[in-house]
């Protein structure tokens, strides 16, 4: 069973940057399909970015496109989320998810959005003005 573990959250001012990390342990071999979601108080969990090994199938939500960058170190089953130009609306709990059974990069984003993967406990991001 894959277990994602997030780190790197914290507090930052508007316009600042943070980098989140997520290690997916416990799986067999490389977990190719991983992503980031977030949830603000009183709101539903939303997809932020997803990635497939190699980076050719990266997906970003419109809210973060151009400001966030997802990357992957497949040898370490680790993904990162570089968050720049942060806004107050980026605040929330950020969750990492990993789906070890997806076999195609074109299906990775859809599978994660359907909640098929394993989830981490989350890391808090707070952006203040």
C-alpha positions as CSV (number, residue, x, y, z in Angstrom):
1,X,0.0,0.0,0.0
2,X,1.3,3.4,-1.1
3,X,1.6,6.0,1.7
4,X,2.2,9.6,0.6
5,X,3.8,11.9,3.2
6,X,3.8,15.6,2.6
7,X,6.2,18.3,4.0
8,X,7.1,21.9,3.4
9,X,4.0,23.8,4.4
10,X,4.2,26.9,6.4
11,X,3.2,30.6,6.6
12,X,4.2,33.1,4.0
13,X,3.2,36.6,2.9
14,X,1.4,37.4,-0.3
15,X,3.8,37.2,-3.2
16,X,6.1,34.8,-1.5
17,X,7.1,31.3,-2.4
18,X,6.9,27.8,-0.8
19,X,7.9,24.4,-2.0
20,X,6.0,21.3,-0.9
21,X,7.4,17.8,-1.1
22,X,5.7,14.4,-1.1
23,X,7.3,11.0,-0.8
24,X,5.2,8.0,-1.7
25,X,6.5,5.0,0.1
26,X,5.4,1.4,0.3
27,X,4.6,0.8,-3.3
28,X,6.2,-1.6,-5.7
29,X,8.7,0.2,-7.9
30,X,8.0,3.7,-9.2
31,X,4.6,5.4,-8.6
32,X,4.2,7.2,-11.9
33,X,1.0,9.1,-11.2
34,X,0.9,11.6,-8.4
35,X,-0.6,15.0,-7.7
36,X,-1.5,17.8,-5.3
37,X,-4.9,18.8,-4.1
38,X,-5.9,21.5,-1.6
39,X,-8.8,22.3,0.7
40,X,-9.7,25.6,2.2
41,X,-11.9,25.8,5.3
42,X,-15.5,25.5,4.3
43,X,-14.7,24.5,0.7
44,X,-14.4,21.2,-1.2
45,X,-11.1,19.6,-1.9
46,X,-9.8,20.7,-5.3
47,X,-7.2,19.5,-7.7
48,X,-4.1,21.7,-8.0
49,X,-1.6,19.9,-10.2
50,X,-0.9,16.3,-11.3
51,X,2.1,14.7,-12.9
52,X,3.1,11.5,-14.7
53,X,6.7,10.4,-14.8
54,X,8.6,12.3,-17.4
55,X,6.5,15.4,-17.0
56,X,4.8,15.2,-20.4
57,X,1.3,14.9,-19.0
58,X,1.5,17.6,-16.3
59,X,-1.9,19.2,-15.5
60,X,-2.6,22.4,-13.6
61,X,-5.8,24.1,-12.4
62,X,-6.5,27.4,-13.9
63,X,-6.2,29.0,-10.5
64,X,-2.5,28.1,-10.2
65,X,-1.3,27.9,-13.9
66,X,1.7,30.0,-14.4
67,X,2.5,30.3,-10.7
68,X,2.9,26.7,-9.5
69,X,5.2,24.1,-10.9
70,X,4.9,20.4,-10.3
71,X,7.9,18.2,-10.7
72,X,8.9,14.6,-9.9
73,X,12.0,12.7,-8.9
74,X,10.8,9.2,-9.9
75,X,13.8,7.4,-8.5
76,X,12.8,8.6,-5.0
77,X,9.0,8.4,-5.7
78,X,8.9,12.1,-4.7
79,X,7.0,15.0,-6.2
80,X,7.4,18.7,-5.5
81,X,5.1,21.7,-5.8
82,X,6.9,25.0,-6.3
83,X,4.5,27.7,-5.4
84,X,5.4,31.2,-6.4
85,X,3.5,34.5,-6.3
86,X,1.3,33.2,-3.6
87,X,-2.1,34.7,-2.9
88,X,-4.3,34.6,0.1
89,X,-6.7,32.3,-1.7
90,X,-4.0,29.7,-2.0
91,X,-4.2,29.1,1.7
92,X,-5.4,25.7,2.8
93,X,-4.4,22.1,3.6
94,X,-2.4,20.7,0.7
95,X,-2.7,16.9,0.1
96,X,-0.6,14.6,-1.9
97,X,-2.2,11.7,-3.7
98,X,-0.6,8.8,-5.6
99,X,-2.1,6.2,-7.8
100,X,0.1,3.2,-8.4
101,X,-2.2,1.4,-10.8
102,X,-2.6,4.0,-13.5
103,X,-0.7,2.7,-16.5
104,X,-1.1,5.7,-18.9
105,X,0.0,9.3,-18.5
106,X,-3.1,10.4,-20.3
107,X,-5.3,8.9,-17.6
108,X,-3.3,10.1,-14.6
109,X,-5.1,13.4,-14.0
110,X,-8.5,11.9,-14.5
111,X,-7.8,9.0,-12.1
112,X,-6.5,11.3,-9.4
113,X,-9.5,13.7,-9.7
114,X,-11.8,10.7,-9.2
115,X,-10.1,10.0,-6.0
116,X,-8.7,6.7,-6.9
117,X,-5.3,7.2,-5.3
118,X,-3.8,7.0,-1.8
119,X,-3.8,10.2,0.2
120,X,-1.4,11.8,2.6
121,X,-2.3,13.6,5.8
122,X,-1.8,17.0,4.4
123,X,0.4,20.0,5.0
124,X,-0.9,23.5,5.9
125,X,-0.2,26.5,3.7
126,X,-1.1,29.9,5.1
127,X,-0.7,33.0,2.9
128,X,-1.3,36.3,4.7
129,X,-1.5,39.9,3.5
